[in-house]
Amino acid sequence: MWLTVVPLVIWLLWWWNDIWYGILTATFRSSKGGTKLPPGHMGLPIIGEMFTFLWYFKFLRRPDDYINSKRHKHDDGIGMYRTHLFGRPSIIVFSPAANKFVFRDEERFVLEWPNVEIVGKTSLVAVHGKAHVRIRSFVSRSINQPDALRRIAIVVQPRIISALRSWVERRKIISYNEINKVTFENIGMYFASFEPGPTLDTLDKYFTGLVSGIRSYPLNIPGFAYYHALQCRKKTIAIFKEELEKRNNNDDGSTRPMNDLMDGLMKLKDEEGSQLRENEVLDNIVSILVAGYESTTLATMWAVYYLAKYPKVLQKLREENVSLKKSKTEQLVTSDEMLKMKYTMKVVDETIRLANIAAIVFRTTTKDVQYKGYTIPKGWNVMLWIRYLHTDPENFNDPLSFNPDRWDASMTSGTYQVFGGGSRICVGNMLARLQLAVFLHHLSTGYKWELVNPDAKMKYLSHPKPEDGVEITIEEL
């Protein structure tokens, strides 16, 4: 009996949820009553399609087939599907044209992170209007403009050089862990003047937990990633708050000026001369660190992985960088030199394309939106599935192949969105590319390495990476 009743109940709940959102909600909430939603399914009440999402991402380990399965059933060429994910009714956007439509309309599609409490409700990623413009402008000047890039390029290299030497001494290392360490030390120094040591090690642990909950289901219950992330955020905020109080009271024990991002946020003023409140400074330093260190770590790890898999690419990269190294008398390279390295920058762009660190970008509709005869209702989550842009054969020839030379040809508009789009494009996009290029210069000119597990399985949550964290053996050339 149960074998009949349970499937029937599940089917009825599935059917009712689809009817509720697909017919009743669309009719009642649409400014043009009766206009239909994009094709798709809403899944079960409350849970939605989270089980389906997890099935493809966590168990089958074929994330692109999540969209392919919908295209197979419902494709009508609009590049959108309806679903229910992360606790909200949602529209998945996956085609270049549909993505451009959403990115360009920043009045009706506003940025709204699904678990914004983790990064902070007053942070750069969460605020809008003048507050966003003010903070974004400051951050861009601090980390993404030519003068800032020149300073940062010099600051980060000593730790990169030292780290690579230490890897050789141990011979076998897990790339993700070691890159994460040196990246966090560099970002911790430049953003908050934290020297390597116990405090930075503790912060690293908290940030790992914090990041893992950003795209999790929002269940604030012990044992779930979201709950753990909130606890890590509280502990992280406590550390930065203590540092903030030291600086306000001038009792940090240091005589040197704190010319870092935290110091700049503390001094930032609006048009009326008002400074950021304490919670605004804390939210922003946490959110910027989250955006900077995890993305840089993952991109660098993937570069190590792909270059080991594609020796011909590595050889071309090495030749270009050896040529630069021989032309110099000093060990450090400048940002101006690296950004002019044509093949190196193609390797950087190809790595970031395949790494797909920001697999999904979130927006929320402020009013009903019509698109090609369909309605996207007000208040719905809009998920721009950036990953699929970069892995769809319609956009890139042999998309899963690591081929930097593909960048010799111009890309079709809207197919390369690794840093997002519109005014919300990643504020550190140039910094991310530069840091990876600098690392590749020192790695390729001084070392050779091999993957310990070349066929390691992949995992895609919370971010894509091999299960072994790209374990390698490494030695000097």
N, C-alpha and C positions, 0 to 999 in steps of 0.2 A: 504493500500500500504506500509506504513512504517513498518508494522509488517512483511512484506516479505523482504523489501529492507535492513533494518538494520541487521537482522540475516545473510543475504546473504553477505553483506559487511564484517561483522565480520568473517564469514567463509572464505572468499577470503583472507583477511589479515592473518588469522591464517595459511591457506594453503600456501600462498606465503612466510611467515616467515619460515615455516618448510622446504619448498623447498630451500630457500636461504641458510639456515644453514645446512640442512640435505644432500643436494646434491651438490650445487654449491660451498659452502665454503669448504666442505670436499674434494671435487675433486681438487679445485684450490690450497689449502693450504697444503694438505697432501704430504709428501715426497714420498708416494706411491699412485699416482693418482687413484681415484676410491675407495679407502678404506673407508668403511662406518663408521659413527659415532655410538656410543652406542644408543640403542633404547630410545624413548621418544618423547617429543614434545617441540617446542620452544615458543609456545604461540603467542601472538600478537606482532607486531613490537614495539620496544622500551620498552613496558610494560612487554613483555614476559609472564611468568606465575605468576606474583606477586599477581594477584587477586586470583588465585587458592591457592597459598601459604597462603594468608591472610584468605581465606575461611576456610581452615583446622585449622590454628593456632589461629585465632582470633574469628571466628564466630561459627564454629562447635566445637572448642576446642578439637579436636582429632588430635594432631600433627603427631602421628605415622601413621595415615591413609593417610597422604600425600604420604609416601613411599609405603604403602600397596596398594594404588590405582594404582600406577605405576607398582608394582609387578604383580598385577592382570591382567593388560593389556599387559605388555611387558616382563615379567620375562623370561630371557634366561640363568640365572645362572652366569652372569658376575659381578653382584653387582654394576652396574653403569647405570645411565640414563642421557640423555641430557635434558637440559632445558634452560631457560633464566630468571635469577633472579638478583635482586639488580643492574639492569642496564647493565648486561653483559651476553654473552653466557656462559653456565656453564655445568659442568658434576657433578652430584650428585654421591657420592661414599658412599655405605652403608654396604657392607659386610666386615667381618674381613679380608679376603684375599685381597680384593681390597684396603682396608685401609692400610694394611701392605705394599702393593706394592707402594702406594703413599708416605707413611711416610719414607720408606727406600731410595727412590730416591730423594735426596735433591738437586741434580744438575738440574734435569728437572722439579721438582715440588718445587717452591720456595714460602715461606710465603709471602702473600700480602693481607693485610687487605682490605676489600671493601671500608671502609671510614677511611683510614689511617690518613687523615688530622685531625681527632678528637683526636687521641692519639699522633700524632706527627710523621713526616716523618723521624726524626733522632732518634727515640726511639728504645728501645731494640727489640720490635716486628716488626720493619720496616727495620732495617739495616741488612746487610749481611756481610759475609766474616770476616776479622780481626776485624772490628768494632763490630760486633755481639759477637764474641768470647771474646773480651776484656770486654765489658760491662756485658755480661752474667756471666763471671767468677767472676767479682767483686760483682754483685748482689747475686750470689750463696753463696759466702763467707760471705756476709753481713746478709743473712736471712735464709739460708738453710743448713748450715753446723752444725755439733754437737755443737761447741762452741757458735755459734750464736743462735741456738735453746735454749740452756741453758739460755742465757741472756734474750731472748725474753719471755720465759716461765715465768720468774720471773717478768718481766716488766708488762705483760698484766694482771696478776691475781688481783692486788688490784682493778682495775676498774671493772673487772668481778664480784668480790665479792660485791663491793659497789652497782653495778647495780642490782644484784639479790635482795639485801636487799631493795632497793628502789621500786622494782616491788611489793614486798610483801606489802609495805606500801600503795600502790595504789590498790592492790588486782587484778584489771583487767587492762591488758595492751595489746597492739598490738605488738606481738613479733618482727615482721620485723622492725618496727620503733625503738624499744628499742635496739635490737641487732645491728642495723645499727649505732646507736649513740655510743655505747660503743666500737664497732669495729673501727669506724672512729677515735675516740679519741685515741685508742691504736696505730693504724697505723699512725695517724698524729703525735703522739709523737715520735715513733721509727723512722719514715722516715724523719720527718722534724722538730722535737722538738716543735711542736705547742701544747700549753696547751689548755685545754677545755676553750671555751669562744666564743666571737662574730666572730673572724676570722675563727675558725674551723667550727662554725655553718654555716657561709656563704659558706665556701668551700664545706661542705656537700651538701648544696642545689645545688651548681653549678655542683658537680660531679653527682648528681642524673640526672640532665638534660643532662650532657655529655654522660653518659652511655646509656641513652635511645635512643641516635642517632647512636650508633655504628653499629647496624644492620638494620638501617632504609634505605629507598630508598633515594639516594643522590639528593634531591631537595633542593637547597639553596634558599628557598622562605619562607618568614614569614608565620608561621602557621604550618610548617612541622617540624618533630622531628630533622631532619638533620640540619636545619637552627638553631633551638634552641640549639642544641648540640654545634655547632660552636661558638655561642654567649657565651655559658657557658664556653667553652674552653678559649676564649679570656679573660674573667674575671678571670678565674682560673690562667692563665699564669701571669696576671698582679699582683696577690697576691704573687705568688712564685718569680716573678722577683723582687719585692720590698724586699722580704726576702733575695734573692741572693745578691742584692746590699748592703744591711745592712751588710751581712757577709763579702763581699769583702772590705767594708770600715771600718770594725771592729766597727760599731756603732749600733749593735743590742741591746745594753743596758744590755747585759748579760756577766758575767765574767766566766761562766762555759764553758768548751770546748763543741763544737757542734759535738759530736761523733755520728752522725746520717747518714742516707743514702744520704741526700743532701750534707752534708759535704764531704762524701766519693766520690761522683760524681764530686764535685768541684776539688778534689785533684787527681782524676784518670788521669793517663798518659799512652800514648802509647809507642811503642818501641823506638820512637825517642824523647821521653820526652815531647811531646805536650799534653796539657790538653784539656779536652772537651770544646767546645765553649759554650757560654751562652745558645743558643737555644737547644743544645744537653742535657745540664743539665736539662733544663726546660721540654723538651719533655720526658725525661726518668723519672723524678720524677712524672710527671702526669701519664704516662702510667703504672708505677709500682703501684701507688696508685689505679688506676682504676682496675688493675688486682687483687690487694690484698683485697680491702675492700668490693667490691660488692660480689665477690665469697665467701668470708668468712661469710658475713652476710647471704647470701642465704642458704649456707650449714648448718649453725647453726639454722636458722629458720626452715628448713626442719627436722632437728633432733628433735626439740621441737614438731613439728607436728607428726612425725612418732612415737615417743616414747609415745605420748598421745594416739595414735591409737592402739599401740601394748603394752599393759601393761605387758605382760609376758617378752618381751624384756627389758622393763624398769626395771623390778624386777631383772633380771640377771645382768644388767648393774649396778644397785644400789648395789647389793651384792658385786660385785667385787671392786667397788670404796669405799664402806664402810670399807671393809677389809683393803684397803690401808690407809684410813684415820685413822683407829684405831691403825695402826702400827707406826704412826708418832706423834711427839710432836709439830711440827709446822703446821701452816695452809696451807702454800703454797706447791704445789707439784712440782717436777722437771720434766724436759723433759725426762730424762732417765727413771724415774719411769713410766710416762704415756705411753711411747712408748713400754714398756714391758707388758702393760695391754692387754692381748690377746683378751678378749671379747669386751672391750672398742674399740680397734682398728678395730675389725670386724664391730661394730656398725658404726664407722666413715666411713669405706670403703663402707658399704651398703648405708649409707646416701648419700654419694657423688655420688654413682652409680645412685640412684634414683633421686637425685636433678637435674642432667643433666644441670649444669650451663653453661658449654661450649657446647651447643647443636650442633654447627657447627664450624668446623675448616677450614680455607681458604688457598688454595694454588693457584699458577698460573703457567701454563706450559711455559717453556723457549724455547721449541721446540716441534715438533710433537712427540707424544708418541703412540706406538702400544701396545695394551693390548688385548689378546685373540681374535685377528682378527678385532679389532676396533681401530679407531684413535681418540685420544684426541688432537685437533689442538693446535698449538702454540698460546699463548696469552689468552687461555680460562681460566675462573675461574673454579677451582676444589674445590668442597664443600664436605669435609669429614663429613658425617652426623653422628657424634659421638652418638648423642642421640639414634639413632635407634639400635646401637650395644647393648645398655644396656636395651632395651625394647623389643627386638625380642625374641620370645619364642624359636627360634632355638639356641640362645646363652645362655639364662638363663631360668631355669625352673620356671614357674609362675613368670615372670619378674617384674610385678607390685606389688608383695608382698614384704613387708619389712622383710627380713629374714637374719639376720647377720650370722646364722649358715651355710648358703650356702658357706661361705668362709672357711669352714673346708676342702672342696674339692678344688683342683686346678682348676683354670679357663682355658677354652680353649684359646689358644694363640690368641691374637688380639681382644678379645671380651670386654676387660676392658681398655678403652682409655680415662678415665675422664680427664687426664692431657695432652692429646695429645701424640705425639710420635716423635722419632728421636731426633736430636739436639735441636729441638724447644719445647721439652717437658717442661711443666710449670716449671719455675725456682724456684717457691716457693711451690712445691708440698708437701714437708715434713713439711714446716711451716703451710700450710693450714690444714693438718691432725692433727698436734700438737695443734693448737689453738682450733680446734673443740673438741679434746679429753680433754683438760684442762677445757673448758667450761662445758662439760658433767660431769666431775668429781664434780665440785662445784654444778651444778644444781641437779644432781641425789642424792647426799649425804645430801642435805639440804632442798629440796623443793619437793612439789607435785603440779600438775597443771592439768587443764582440758581445752579442746577446747570449746570455746563459740559457734562456728559454725562448728561442726564436718563434716557437709555436704556442706561446702562452695564450690562454683564453682571455677574452676581453670582458670588462664589466663597464656598464654605462651609467650607473647611478652611484654617487650624485654627479660625477663627471666621468667621461670615458677614459679608461686607461687599462693596460694589461694587468692581470691579477698579480703578477710578480713585481709590479712597480718598475719594470724595465731593469732587471738585474743584469749587470754587465761585468766583464773582466776588462781591465784597462791598463795600459802601459805606455811609456814614452815612445815616441817615434825613434 
